Amino acid sequence: MAGSNIKLKSEIWYFLIIAFPLAAAYLAEYAMFVTTKIVVGKLGYHQLAAVGIAGSLSFEILVILMGFLSVIGVLAAQADGAGDKSRLGQTVKQGFIVSIFLGVPSMILIWNLDLLLTATGQDPMVIALATPYLHGLSSMALPILWFSVFRNFISALSKPAAIMIITITAVFLNYVLTVWLVYGGLGLPAMGLFGAGLATTIVTWLMFFSLAIYIYRHSEFRGYGLFHGRWHFNRTITSEIIRLGIPVAGLTLMEAGMFITVSILSGVIGAKTLAAYEVVMSWVGIPFVLSLGLAEATMIRVAQAVGKDQILDARRAGNLGMILGGGFLSVLVVIPLGFSDQIIRLFITTSDAGFEEVSALAAQFLMIGAIFQVFDGLQAIAARALRAFKDMIAPLWIAGFGYWVLGICGGSVLAFHFELQGAGLWWGLAIGLMTTSTLLCFRFNRLTRDKIKKLKPI
């Protein structure tokens, strides 16, 4: 019994060592978008809606691609667990090659997202304001993906502290640059919303170079051949990254697409509903990105145990991540329930012509968001625990049912048929996320139980 308690305490400690800096890093990356909304939101609710929807669409595209690249973390952690440095290094190198083929098209896509806004019938003023922001933002795609590859590498080695320091520093730099470029000063003319996008692009390039220099200079990351030897295409490893990455990207697309669709439908209802949606998503995104840190830590610990062929330890690590994550996210429910006014006033001023209506809608959405934020984080943790076992297809089907059949279709029926408008869309999100998280947790426990049974002698 004493040995079991010691092992549990040890697992909690290793989990927290990985989870805390990753959660802080994800929060800092997301905070760059939030601070941009805060700076721009002072110009008016149309500017807030424009930067909100354009930034959300861009962020979700990158989240999908980072989901694809997250399999590098799984393969790297399994190689680390097996003590295979050469394969780990080759996996990271192939990740960089793959990310180039993902990053260049994504930059072009982000540049032209105004076409999607036009096609979906968004407010013409919102589109006009969003276009220059997208042009300034588009060049951030490639450095974000390269940064993600390096993040997967050092996280797989359970040494993610530098990521936290770099990204937290980036938040403050992004805020200063955004204020300067948007409003002008020190001899520089005001660039408006183009400046807001450009500021984030500059900061993401600095983040990538900072992490690359850190890895190059520290001896603990040597021996993997990242900066030595020829870079060549490894068909075997690249094929595995693509084979595993496609269903993971599909699952991420299911979730990101759900939120993208809700933002578009909110804009169809009206600019004020869209502005309220963006205010609430600025909060909802915080517990979610924190849970991403917990989810990545869970994935790494499960994958390391799988690499050592220790399925009992893998099951323990997965369930521990879900329990700790669910408990932490439950505590955060206090914030939207108790501080809704303070959250709303961060993004829109009382003097704004649309303040009363936007704030009333945002307060209503925040109450619904408080209900599902726990499940939103829990599904992320469960999905990554399954990913560590290379279980990709079943979660994709679960996500399709939960996110789209219940989330989007159900929410649309509530919003437009039963005339609940924006609230109906949010109730759809709640139902979809609650169902998906429950099914994914059940899937993990059944999968690991079956694997453990196969290991027992007959």
Secondary structure, DSSP 4 states (H G I P E B T S, - for coil): -HHHHHHHHHHHHHHHHHHHHHHHHHHHHHHHHHHHHHHHHTT-HHHHHHHHHHHHHHHHHHHHHHHHHTHHHHHHHHHHHTT-HHHHHHHHHHHHHHHHHHHHHHHHHHHTHHHHHHHTT--HHHHHHHHHHHHHHGGGHHHHHHHHHHHHHHHHTT--HHHHHHHHHHHHHHHHHHHHHHH-BTTBPP-THHHHHHHHHHHHHHHHHHHHHHHHH-GGG-SS-SSSS-----HHHHHHHHHHHHHHHHHHHHHHHHHHHHHHHHHHH-HHHHHHHHHHHHHHHHHHHHHHHHHHHHHHHHHHHHHTT-HHHHHHHHHHHHHHHHHHHHHHTHHHHH-HHHHHHTTS-TTSTTHHHHHHHHHHHHHHHHHHHHHHHHHHHHHHHHHTTT--HHHHHHHIIIIIIIIIIHHHIIIIIS--THHHHHHHHHHHHHHHHHHHHHHHHHHHHHHHHHHS--
